[in-house]
């Protein structure tokens, strides 16, 4: 009787081992905490949410440093208004494959489903605003791409528009912008073949990696305007931008802007 019991037990254990192996083979391995700690270091840009490409004005840049330090640049709507997040300092921590983004106004909890030298999948679980302290479920998949360039210094100087394409042109290419090292800029418009500075109360820019955020407020106006671009390249005297935009009817389109450097 004992022999029969041992045979049945052995067969059961073998079956369990086969099922376990089969399950592992059908699902990607979850990265370990050590893998995440090593590969997370660097600059990441959110490029998709739940399988859909991220609009350029909804992107974020997360720079994770050794020792749990982080820097965030993003555009978000809070209390029905756009928020300017320009290299905001924060922290992060990792427990297994659970990841915590700790920012001044909010804490985000997610699972790292996969990470390598080029991309990362974060399944967002919850967000906890600092003002309420109450966790709110998110349940969405965010894909990030590793950013290996930083154009924050290359963009400094005076640039003249060459060509703009897209359904909505956001003005035209007949413009000059002078980006200053202090994070402000001057916008020039051509009037009767002469370049004239357009007076504005706010003129600020932020480049984090390859993502450009700009905001301005016309003189005497109460409205603050925002615009975002992906910098495709800055090579020699040429700078190229692109952006994924959305019309009021929900349809999407791509637009580009090419610039030449004056000085």
ChimeraX attribute file (.defattr): number of C-alpha atoms within 10 A of each C-alpha:
attribute: neighborCount
match mode: 1-to-1
recipient: residues
	/A:1	5
	/A:2	7
	/A:3	8
	/A:4	9
	/A:5	10
	/A:6	11
	/A:7	11
	/A:8	12
	/A:9	12
	/A:10	12
	/A:11	12
	/A:12	12
	/A:13	12
	/A:14	12
	/A:15	12
	/A:16	12
	/A:17	12
	/A:18	11
	/A:19	12
	/A:20	11
	/A:21	11
	/A:22	11
	/A:23	11
	/A:24	10
	/A:25	10
	/A:26	8
	/A:27	8
	/A:28	10
	/A:29	10
	/A:30	14
	/A:31	17
	/A:32	14
	/A:33	15
	/A:34	12
	/A:35	15
	/A:36	21
	/A:37	20
	/A:38	11
	/A:39	15
	/A:40	20
	/A:41	19
	/A:42	16
	/A:43	22
	/A:44	23
	/A:45	23
	/A:46	24
	/A:47	21
	/A:48	18
	/A:49	18
	/A:50	12
	/A:51	11
	/A:52	11
	/A:53	14
	/A:54	18
	/A:55	20
	/A:56	23
	/A:57	21
	/A:58	16
	/A:59	23
	/A:60	21
	/A:61	27
	/A:62	26
	/A:63	23
	/A:64	22
	/A:65	16
	/A:66	12
	/A:67	11
	/A:68	15
	/A:69	16
	/A:70	22
	/A:71	20
	/A:72	21
	/A:73	24
	/A:74	21
	/A:75	20
	/A:76	16
	/A:77	10
	/A:78	8
	/A:79	7
	/A:80	7
	/A:81	9
	/A:82	13
	/A:83	13
	/A:84	17
	/A:85	17
	/A:86	18
	/A:87	17
	/A:88	14
	/A:89	15
	/A:90	20
	/A:91	18
	/A:92	20
	/A:93	15
	/A:94	18
	/A:95	13
	/A:96	16
	/A:97	20
	/A:98	19
	/A:99	21
	/A:100	19
	/A:101	22
	/A:102	20
	/A:103	18
	/A:104	12
	/A:105	10
	/A:106	16
	/A:107	19
	/A:108	20
	/A:109	23
	/A:110	23
	/A:111	20
	/A:112	23
	/A:113	16
	/A:114	19
	/A:115	20
	/A:116	15
	/A:117	12
	/A:118	12
	/A:119	18
	/A:120	22
	/A:121	20
	/A:122	22
	/A:123	22
	/A:124	20
	/A:125	18
	/A:126	18
	/A:127	20
	/A:128	17
	/A:129	16
	/A:130	14
	/A:131	8
	/A:132	8
	/A:133	11
	/A:134	11
	/A:135	16
	/A:136	12
	/A:137	13
	/A:138	14
	/A:139	13
	/A:140	14
	/A:141	19
	/A:142	21
	/A:143	22
	/A:144	22
	/A:145	19
	/A:146	23
	/A:147	20
	/A:148	11
	/A:149	11
	/A:150	15
	/A:151	17
	/A:152	18
	/A:153	11
	/A:154	14
	/A:155	19
	/A:156	18
	/A:157	15
	/A:158	19
	/A:159	23
	/A:160	20
	/A:161	17
	/A:162	17
	/A:163	14
	/A:164	20
	/A:165	15
	/A:166	15
	/A:167	12
	/A:168	14
	/A:169	12
	/A:170	11
	/A:171	8
	/A:172	13
	/A:173	17
	/A:174	15
	/A:175	17
	/A:176	23
	/A:177	20
	/A:178	19
	/A:179	23
	/A:180	16
	/A:181	13
	/A:182	10
	/A:183	15
	/A:184	16
	/A:185	21
	/A:186	17
	/A:187	19
	/A:188	20
	/A:189	16
	/A:190	13
	/A:191	10
	/A:192	7
	/A:193	7
	/A:194	9
	/A:195	14
	/A:196	14
	/A:197	14
	/A:198	12
	/A:199	14
	/A:200	14
	/A:201	13
	/A:202	16
	/A:203	19
	/A:204	18
	/A:205	22
	/A:206	21
	/A:207	24
	/A:208	24
	/A:209	22
	/A:210	20
	/A:211	27
	/A:212	21
	/A:213	23
	/A:214	18
	/A:215	17
	/A:216	19
	/A:217	17
	/A:218	15
	/A:219	12
	/A:220	9
	/A:221	9
	/A:222	9
	/A:223	10
	/A:224	14
	/A:225	13
	/A:226	17
	/A:227	15
	/A:228	24
	/A:229	24
	/A:230	20
	/A:231	21
	/A:232	17
	/A:233	16
	/A:234	18
	/A:235	10
	/A:236	9
	/A:237	11
	/A:238	15
	/A:239	21
	/A:240	19
	/A:241	20
	/A:242	21
	/A:243	21
	/A:244	19
	/A:245	21
	/A:246	16
	/A:247	10
	/A:248	6
	/A:249	6
	/A:250	8
	/A:251	8
	/A:252	12
	/A:253	14
	/A:254	15
	/A:255	17
	/A:256	18
	/A:257	21
	/A:258	20
	/A:259	22
	/A:260	19
	/A:261	19
	/A:262	13
	/A:263	10
